[in-house]
């Protein structure tokens, strides 16, 4: 029997509300590395959903993940190239998923 995964909601907060409209070239490079970093986690189904939310007050990123432990999640987030430029909010959640 496989241990049950723990689900979390992640919110990626940009450095400013206008970030998606006015990011610098250097910021754009970091954000492309961010997308590249998360892609294998999507393919491995650790990430259930990932993407930007186009809130009129300012876009931000979200992800719902299924991990073995909170420690695993923190290790994944810590290695995100966008960490520092952006900040994360992390919340445990109950997720209903297809098996």
C-alpha positions in Angstrom: 0.0 0.0 0.0 1.3 3.4 -1.0 1.3 6.1 1.7 -1.2 8.8 1.1 0.2 12.0 -0.5 0.0 15.3 1.3 -1.6 18.1 -0.8 -0.6 21.8 -0.7 -1.8 25.0 -2.4 1.1 27.3 -3.3 0.7 31.0 -4.2 3.7 32.7 -5.9 3.6 36.4 -5.1 5.4 38.6 -7.6 7.5 41.5 -6.5 4.9 44.1 -7.7 1.4 44.0 -9.1 2.5 45.0 -12.5 5.2 42.3 -12.8 3.7 40.4 -15.7 3.4 43.6 -17.7 6.7 45.3 -16.9 9.3 42.6 -15.9 12.8 43.4 -16.9 14.8 41.1 -19.2 16.7 39.7 -16.2 13.4 39.0 -14.5 12.1 37.3 -17.6 15.1 35.0 -17.7 14.5 34.0 -14.1 10.8 33.3 -14.8 11.7 31.1 -17.8 14.0 29.2 -15.5 11.1 28.9 -13.0 8.9 27.4 -15.7 11.6 25.0 -16.8 12.2 24.0 -13.2 8.6 23.1 -12.5 7.9 21.3 -15.8 9.3 17.9 -14.7 7.2 18.1 -11.6 4.1 18.6 -13.8 5.2 15.7 -16.0 5.8 13.4 -12.9 2.3 14.4 -11.5 3.7 15.9 -8.3 2.1 19.1 -9.5 -1.6 18.7 -10.1 -2.1 22.2 -11.5 0.3 25.0 -12.1 0.0 28.4 -13.8 -0.6 32.1 -13.6 -3.9 33.6 -12.3 -4.7 36.8 -14.2 -6.2 38.7 -11.3 -7.0 42.3 -12.5 -5.3 43.6 -9.3 -2.1 41.9 -10.3 -1.3 38.4 -11.6 0.2 35.7 -9.4 1.1 32.1 -9.8 -0.5 29.1 -8.2 0.2 25.4 -7.9 -1.5 22.4 -6.2 1.0 19.7 -5.4 0.9 16.2 -4.0 4.0 15.3 -2.1 5.2 12.6 0.3 6.0 15.1 3.0 6.1 18.8 3.9 9.9 18.4 3.9 9.9 17.3 0.3 7.7 20.3 -0.6 10.1 22.7 1.1 13.1 21.2 -0.7 11.3 21.6 -4.0 10.3 25.2 -3.4 13.7 26.1 -2.0 15.4 25.2 -5.3 13.0 27.2 -7.5 15.0 29.8 -9.4 12.3 32.4 -8.9 12.6 32.2 -5.1 13.9 35.6 -3.9 12.5 37.5 -6.8 9.0 36.2 -5.8 7.7 34.9 -2.5 5.7 31.8 -1.7 2.7 31.3 0.5 2.1 27.6 1.2 -1.1 26.1 2.6 -2.0 22.5 3.4 -5.2 21.5 1.6 -7.5 18.6 1.1 -7.6 17.8 -2.6 -9.9 15.4 -4.5 -8.0 13.9 -7.4 -8.5 11.1 -9.8 -6.4 7.9 -9.2 
